[in-house]
Amino acid sequence: MNPTVIDGNLLKLVITNGTIALRNDHQRINELNVFPVPDGDTGSNMQSTMMSGVKAISGLENESCEKVAKTLARGLLMGARGNSGVILSQLFSGFAKAFNGKEIVTSVDFVEGLQQGVKQAYGAVINPVEGTILTVAREAADKVSEIVQQESDLLEILEVYIKEAYESLERTPDLLAVLKEAGVVDSGGAGFNVIIDGIILALKGEILEDSKFNTVPSVTQELSSYSGTGEDFGYCTEFIIQLTNRDKFNKDKFVKRIGRFGDSLAVVADEEICKVHIHTKTPGDVLNFGQQYGNFATLKIENMTLQHSETLLHTSEDGNDDCGHEHGKYDPNGNPSKYGILTVVNGEGLKKTFLEMGVSCVINGGQTMNPSTEEFVTAIENMNAENIIIIPNNKNIFFSAEQAAKLIEDRKVTVLPAKTIAQGYASLTMFDSNQGLEENLKEMNDLIANVKTGEVTYAVRDTEINGVKIAKDEYMGIANGNIVCSHKERDLTVNHLVDSLIDEDAEIVTIMFGKGVEEKELEELGLYLDQKFPEIEVEFIDGNQDIYSFIIAVE
């Protein structure tokens, strides 16, 4: 097809085709990783972001271009994962603005959308870097804006656009030295071009297929405190809510939102009450969510692992309200706490450690599992606290956390600039729930600025970075984001790494070890540190994390 005008149905079709193109090719984009570490996730983040947008528009039929574009933009924003996903969502958000009030759009409108998208994406990034997806989108949009006319054929325009986009992509290593050194082009720009390729294929009549199209990858959320029990089967949770404002209660929306907490869901509602049955690992969060709609008439929670049940609100046999055991952090009166801390970690040991240090909500994620903006928003909405502090623990998660914070209007949400697990862990040692918010943030930020981060992982390809020659499958030591060593033996790598991190000001070294690390390695590392740095206090934590054998915090 060679359209000069586009309606909502065609816009939906081409965007969906572009999304499938990226989904089918996302692993190649993942492999365009600057560092040869096994955590390349740009392609995964971008395709998950696009899938969220496509899912949002999937039910739209015969709608205006304005409606499709706005719905797409909202879906992308809520589903944005990682820096690349957030930037992609901003490109399409700006794109949608050019369609305001338009039932159909021309090629001129389409190109204006491309230009608006670039403008918004650049504005959303605090320090825009050239040689990235931003450059590719900008240079391609500038090219077609010079030639487009009202009667221009969209297919012809986009073929000029994609030609310039690929030429721009090939130039990214000339603009960003780290790309040239690693011998790759920008992965975000490459992913963006694949989307445009899919759009062009749709205009040519080639509709792509994807057998997995109906599934949208998701990062599992673990809300509230670490349960310890019910790990295998969770809790059978039942309650009846006396609805306080029936006019504002929408059963379909209620089912969709509460369904995120578990499975085996059944909801029955009439004009006055809503009855819920759900199997969940986080019953406290289900109750917090349900209480937003009214007061509990009945409530029961059964531990399916232990095969016994008890009511959460009950009295002892003698009628005394104090039944003699803890009911967890759930407050039946709904009184908000002063603080709520939300963080992102991977590994059961790390999750347990962070929760023990005062974190109230953990989203399971990190490298290769970047949570979306919506997952942050949902977690925040289910935290009963006046002040919420988000600790991202990953530079690729920071942007999504900030986007989520902007969407919350009824509470104070602050994103701490902790971009590594080590920084996040160290910052929590300074948190004091008895202090004011500003005092807490100052002390936590001060420690983040001074903590050093070390990581040990393995290489997925041969390369040379910053003068360090790296062979595939060797262990690499990464200090504050820079590869400082590479060895065949893991013990030599971690020893070399701690040597580079510890200086005369260091006082505490915390070593979080991951899956596959043996007790003998830990004993030898402890002996090495004790002999070489006898004045240093050393702590070992079984993090059980993936990808990184060791995560080290030096304070």
N, C-alpha and C positions, 0 to 999 in steps of 0.2 A: 504494500500500500504506500501511496505517496501523498500523505495528507498535508493540506495547508492550514487546516483547523483541526483541533483535537477536542473531543468531548470527554466527559467523566469516565465512560466505559473504556475508551481507548487509553486514557491516562492510567487507569487501574491495570489494564492489560500489560502495558509496556513496563510499568514499575515492577509488576509481579514477575515478568520475564527476566528483567535485570537482576532481581533478587535470586531467582533460581540459578541464573548464570553464576552468580557469586557463590551460592551455596554449593554448586557442583565443583567449584574451583578453589574453595576457601583454603584447603590444605596447602596448595602451592603458595598461596599468599602467606600462610603461617611460616613457611620455610624461608621467606625473604626476611630473616631476622638478622639484625646487625651483629649481635653477639651469638656465638655458636652454642647457645644454651638451649636445653629442651623445653623451652617455655614460649615459643613463638605462638602468639594468639591473635594477631591482627586480623587475619582472615576469619577466624571464629567469631571474634567480637563484631566485626562488620556484618557478617551474614546473620548473626543473631539479632543485631539491631534492625537490619532490613526486614527480617522475618516478623519482628514485632510490628513494624509498620504495615506490612502486607496483611498480617492477621487482622489489624484494625480496619482495613478497607475491604476485607474479603466479603463482607455482607452487603456492601453498597452496590446497588443496581440502578442505572439510569439517573445517577446523581450528577450535580454540576461539577465542573472542574474545581471550583472553589471548595466544595464539600469534600471531594476526594483528597485534594492536596492538604487541606487542614487536618483531616482525620489521619492521613498518612504522617504528617509532621508530628502530631500528638503521639501517635503510636511509636514513632521512632524515638522521640524524646524520652518516653517512659521506658522503652526497651534498650536504650543506649548503654552499651558496655564498653569500657575502656576508653582511652583518649580518642582512638580512631573512630569508635562508635559515636561518641559525643560530637565530634567534629562533623561526622556524616549526618547526624541528626540536625545539626545547625545548618548545613548546606541545604537540606530539604525544607527546613523551617523557613529560611529566607526565600527559597524557591516558591513556597506556598503563598507568600505575601503578594507576589506578582499576580496571583489569580483571584484576589479579593473582588467579590461582586461579579465574577465571570462564570457564565454557564458553559461557554466554550472558549478556547484560547487559540490564538494564532501562533505562528512560528516566532513572531516578534515578542509576544507575551512569554513564550517558552524560554527564549534567550534572555529576556529580562529577568525571569525567574532564576536562571543560572547565575546571572550577575548579582542579584539580590542574595542568593545563597552564599556566594563568595564573600560578600560584604558582611553578612551576619556571622559567618564562620570565623573570619578574621577578627571580628569584634568580640567574639566569645573567648578567644584565646588571649591570655594576658600577655604573653611574649611569643607572638607568631614566629615560627621558624620556616625559612624558605628551604626548598628542597624536600617538601613534604606534600601530602595530599592538598594542602592549601595552595601551593604553587601550581600544581597540575590543574586544579579546578579553575584557578584564576586565569592562567595563560590560555587555556582552552576557551573559556568564556569570553575573554577579550578578543580572541581571534574571530569567533562567529559574530560578535556584536558589530564588527566592522563590515560584514557582508549581508546580514539578514535584512530582508524587506518583508512588507506585509503579505505579499503573495508567495513568499519563499516556501519551498517544500521542506517539511521538517526532516525527512530522511536525508536529504542532501545537506542540510545544515548540520545535522548530527554526524554525518560522515566527515565533514570538515572539522568538527569539534573533536572527534575521537582521534583523528590523525594528529592534531596539535597536542592532544592530551598524551598520546604515546611518545611524541617527540619531547614533550616536557618531562615525562617520566624518565626518559633516557638521560636527561640533563640533571636529574636530581643529585647524582653523585658529585657533579661539579659544584653544586651549591652547598652540599653537606659532606664535610670531609669524612665523617665516620662511615657514610655509605660507600664512599670510594675505597676506603681502607678495607672494609668488609667485602667489597666486590659485589654489592647488591644495589638495586634501585629501591626507592621508598615503597614499603609494603602497603601503606595506606593509599597512596596514589595508584598503585597497581590494582588494589581491590576496587577502587572507585572506577577505574577504566573498565574492569570486567562488568560492572553494573551497566555502564553505558553501552558496552558491547551487547549485552542482553536486550537492552531497549531497542537498539538498532535491529537486532535479529527479529524482534516482534514486529517492527515496522516493515520488515521484509517478508513477513508471513511465517517465520520459523518460530514456533512456540515450543519452548523447552519443557521437558518433563522431569519430575523429581518425585520418586516414590515416597520420600520422607517429608514431603512438603507440608503435611498436616501437623508435623511435630515441631515445636519450638523449644530449642535447648534452654534449660533453666538451671540456675545455681540454687541448690537447696538452702533454705533459710532455717536456722535453728534459733528460735526466738526465746528470750528470757533466760532463766538460769539453767545450768546443766542438770539434767534430770537424774542421771545415774541409774535409776530403775526404769523399767518399761522400755529398754533400749531395743528389744527385739520386736515387740508388738505395739508398744505405746499404750494409750489410755482410751478406753471407751468413755466418751464424754457426752452426757445428755443434760439438757436443761430446757426450761420453758421461760420465756421472757414475756412479761406483761408490757406490751408496747405503750410507750408514753406519747408518741406522736405518729399515729398510723398513717397520716397523710404523707409523711416524708419517708415512710418505709417502702422500699422497692424490693420485692422478693428476689427478682432475677439478679439484681446487683448484689444483694446480700449473699445469695448462694455463690456467686462468682468469687466474692472476696473471702468468704469464710472457707471456701473449698481449698484455698491455698494452704490451709493449716493441716490438712490430712486427707483421708479417704473414707469410704463407706458412709458418705454424707446423705442424710435425709432431713429435709426441712418442710414443715407443715405450718402454714400461717393463715389466720383469718383476720377479722377486723380488730381484734384485741390482743391476741397472743401469737407467739412464734415458738414452735417446738423444734429443737435441733438434736440430731444424733450424729456424732462424728468420731472417727478413730484418729487420734493425734498423739504426737510425742510431746506436744507443748500445750497442755490443757489450760494453763494459766493465761496464755495469750488468746486462746479461743474465748475464754470467759471475759477477758478485758475487751475483746472486740465486740462480743455480744452485748455487753453492758451499755455500749453506746446507744442502744436502741430502746432500753427500758430497764425494768427491775426484774430480778430473778424471782419466779414463783416457785420453781423447784430446781434442784441441781444435784447431779450425781456423777462421780468419776470412778471408773473401775480400772484397776491395773491388770491388763490382759496377760502380762508375763507372769505375775504371781498368782493369777486366778483368784483374786479376792477383791472385794469392792468396799468403798467407804464413801460417804458423802463429804464434800469439802467443808460445808458449813453444818456442823453438828455439835451435839453436846455429849458428854460422857454419860454412862449409865446412871450416875447419881444426880444428873441434871446440872452439873457444874460445867460452865462454858469452857473452862480450861481443860481440854481433853488430854494434855500431857505430851503431845508431840507437835512437831512443826508442820505448818500448812504451806510452807514456801513463801515466796514474795508476793503472792497475790493478795491484794487488799480488797476485801468484800465491800468496803465503803467507797471504793473508787477514788480515794484521796491521792493526788499525785505526789510523787516523791520530788525532792529538790533537783536531783540529777538522774539522768539516764545516759549510759555510755554504750555506744554502738560501734562494733569493730568487725573487721573481716580477717579471718585466719583460716588456714588449712592444716589439718592434722588434729586428731582427737586430743593429744597431749597439749598442744598449743591452745586449743579451745578451752580445755579444762583450766589451764593456767591463767588465761585471760579472764575467765569468769571468776576464778578465785581471787583475782586482783581487783574485783569490783565492777567488771563489765556486766551490763544487764542484758545485752543482746548480741549474739554472734551470728554473722552471716558466713556460711561456709564458702570460702573462695580464696582467691589470690591469683598467682600466675596461672594462666590457662583457664581460670574460672573467674572472670571478672563479673561481679554482680551488676545488674542493670540499675538505672535510675529508679525504676518502679519498685525494685526489691528494697532499695533504701527507703523510699517513701512509705511502702507498706510496713516495714519494720518500725519506722518512726511513728507512724499512726497507731501502732499497737504498743507503744511504750508510754506508760502512765507517768510522765515526768515533765516538769516545767522547763528545765534546761537540758538539752541533749547535745552531747559531744560525740562526733563521729571520728573514729581513728581508722583511716583507710588502710594503713600498713603497706601500701603499694602505690607507686607513682602512676600506674596505669588505671588505678581505681579512683584516684583523687578527684578527677574531673567529674565523674559520674556522681560522686558524693556531693560535690558542690552544686551540681544541677538539682539534685534532690533537695538540698537545703533551701534553695531558692523557691521551691514549690510549697514549702511549709510556712503557713502564715500565722498559725495560732500559738506557736511556741518558739523559743529561742533555740536555734540549731547552729552549732559551730563545727566546722570541719578543721580538725587539727592537722597541721602539715607533716604528719608522720607518713613517710613514703617507703618505709621498710618495717619488717616485723621487729627488728631490733629497736628502732626509734619508738614504735608504739609501745613495746614492752617497757622501755625505760621511762617513757612519759607517764605511765600508770603508777610508777613508784612515787611520783610527786603529787598524785591526785589525793585530795582530802575533802571528803564530803561535807566537812564542817566549815570549810572556807567559802568565800564568795566566788562567783564565776570568774571574774576578771583575775583574781589572785591565782586561782587554779590554772587558768589558761596561760598566764605569764610564766609560772613555774614549769608547766609542762612544755611550753614552747622553748624555754631556755634550755631544758635538758635535751630536747630533740636537736637543737642546734649544735650541741656538743658531743652527742653520742656518735660513735663510729660503728659502721655496719660491715660485717664480713659474711661471705657466703661461699660454700663449696658445692659445686655441681659438676656435671660431666659435659664434654664437648660433643656436639652432633656433627661437626665437620672440621676439616683441616682449614686453618686460616692463620693470620698473623695480625694482632691488634696491639697498638702502642708498643711495638717492638717485642711483644711476647709471642713466640711461635707456639701454636696450639695444634695438636694432632687429635683426630677423631677418637672419642672414647677416653681421652685423658681427663684427669680431674683438674678443674680450674679454681683458683682462688680469686675471689672478687672482693675488693676493698673499696667501700663507698662508691660502688658503681663502676669501678675500673678493674679490669683483669690484671692482676699483678704476678701471677705465676700459673704454670701448667705442668703437671707431673703424672706419670703413670700410676704412682702410688698415692693413695688418699691421705695417708699419714704425713708424707712429705708436704703435700699441698696444704693441709690444715696447719702444720707447723710453720711453714713459710708465711701463711696468711696472718697468723697471730703475731708473728714477728713484725710484720708490716703495720699492724694496727696498734700495738701496745707501745706507748712512749712513756716518758718520765711522769706525765700527769695522770696516767691511767691508774685507777684504783679498784674497779670491779670489772670482771669479765664474766658474761653470762653466755653459756654455750647451749643452744637448743639443737639437739641431734635428731635426725630424721629416720625414716625407714631404712633398714638394712645396715645400720651402724651397730657393730658388735661391742660387747662389754669390754673385750680386750683393747679395742681401739680407744675407748674412753679412759681406761686405766692408763694407757701409754700417754695419751694426751694430757691427762691430769698430772702425771709424773713429769712430763716435759715442761709444763707451765710452772710446777712447783719448784723445779730445779733452776729454771732460767729466770722466772719472775716471782721470787719467794714472797715479795711484799704485796702481790696482787691477790685479791679475794676472788675465787673462782666458784661459779655455780653451774651445775649441769641440769638441764631440763629435757625430759623425754617428750619432744614435740610431736614425733610420729608423722612429720610433714613429708609430702612428696617432693620430688625434684631436687631439693637442696639437702645434702647429707648433713651439713652444718649451717646454722645461722648464728652469728656471733655478735653480741653487743658489748662494746667497750666503753665504759664511762670513766 
